[in-house]
Every structure is written in C-alpha cells, then in structure tokens.
C-alpha cells in the first residue's frame, strides 16, 4: 500500500500494479482499492495501474465537510503520484466522478467509463424517485442507521430481500456498514439529491479527452440508454456494448477492451 496527500490534507491510500503507462481505477459504491485488483492484475503486463480508496473507505482518511470537488482533488492527487497525467477508468459512480474530474481539467490523457448510472433524459418519474431516494438515504445516515442505509441502497439497486438477509449474516456486512456514509458521497457525485441523477450534459459536452463509454448487453435498459446519450454528448466519445455483461462486469472481458483503448494513448494516437 502507498499513500498520497490530497489538497485538503486527507490521506489517500492506493495500490500499484505492473509497469508501463499509468492507468487509474476509480471504483463505485461499496468499492475500495481491493475491488480494482482483479482488473489491475490483468492490465499489469502492459500498464502501471493505480487502484485507490476513495475518501472514507479502506485506509483513506475523510475530512469534513464533504464536497465533490474534494473527491476530484483526491483523484488528481493519485494522478500526480502516477507521474502527473494518466489514463483513467471509472465504473458506476466512479465513472461519474471520472467524468467530473475530466470536466474540471484533471490531467486525464484518455478516459474510459462503465455504466455511470445517470437517469436517462426525459424520464421524469425516475428523476423524482431518485431525488426521493437521496432524501431518504440522507435521513437514514443522519440518524446513524447505517445498516438500514445499506439495505435501502441495495434494495434500490435491485438486490432481493432474500439476498440482503443472507448478507446481513455474513462477515462482509460489517464492512458495508462501515462504508455506508460514503453512499452519500456517491449520491453527491451523481447529483441525485439536486438533479435526480440527470446526465450533466453541459459538463460532459466540455470534456475534450478521448472517452470510451461502455455498458453491458445483459444490463439494465435505462443504463444502456444513459451510456449511449453520454457517448453522443462527448466531443470525442466512443460507445461500445459488452455483450453478456451486467453491471458486475467480468474483468476478463473488460481488460482487453481497455488495453486496446489505453494503448492508443501510450502510442500518441486518438
């Protein structure tokens, strides 16, 4: 494990894999730096992969008050540790964070994202529901009801009551409760409380770096619709569907796609 200090003094922990041009992995909800390890190991023969604990998770610190800008600064600190610029891959809410970092001018040479769970344009019912969910999650966390917040989030993500009951009895549940406060960070990154998680069209349209937008062919239709919209909005966006994949994408399927895309950055081509 290595550490770097973010702009506000927060310690950010990361693991480093391989040797070659740098790639930073940005995880989603309930992810820590270990989540990116399987993909990082597959990319390690060609790249140096940095998988980090977003603030409030794993071995990273957490300085109040939380802002999305501070999360962007954390990613910028990891990029600085990687040599000053890097390709970036983000998944789920980590994809939204990576997009925001690129929009704010972080030194991202090439960006790839997988299923940022934005609400598709025009789905007003889903936008309203997302705002309500954001308010409810905030209430649960403010009341210190971490277990209920975890269950609420997982139910919204489509996890069955039976599976949640099994998870509550497993050793992993305590780790999920420990990370529960960071769910509010994921909601903030997605803009759920303010915009219902709508695609930040103006921000996305200002991202100049080549970006690969990915989704899974066996995933949810609304995530596929959002991915297609993001790709069309990006000035240098490409869209690709990974057939047979869900939101829990297989690293063995994902790795060769990312390797091909990021290799172009190392070779200085678009």
Secondary structure, 3 states (H helix, E strand, C coil): CEEEECCCCCEEEEEEEECCEEEEEECCCCCCHHHHHHHHHHHCCCEEEEEECCCCCCCCCCCCCCCHHHHHHHHHHHHHHCCCCEEEEEECHHHHHHHHHHHCCCCEEEEEEECCCCECCCCHHHHHHHHHHHHHHHHHHHCCCHHHHHHHHHHHCCCCHHHHHHHHCCCHHHHHHHHCCHHHHHHHHHCHHHHCCECCHHHHHCCCCCEEEEEECCCCHHHHHHHHHHHHHCCCEEEEEECCCCCCCCHHHHHHHHHHHHHHHHCCCC
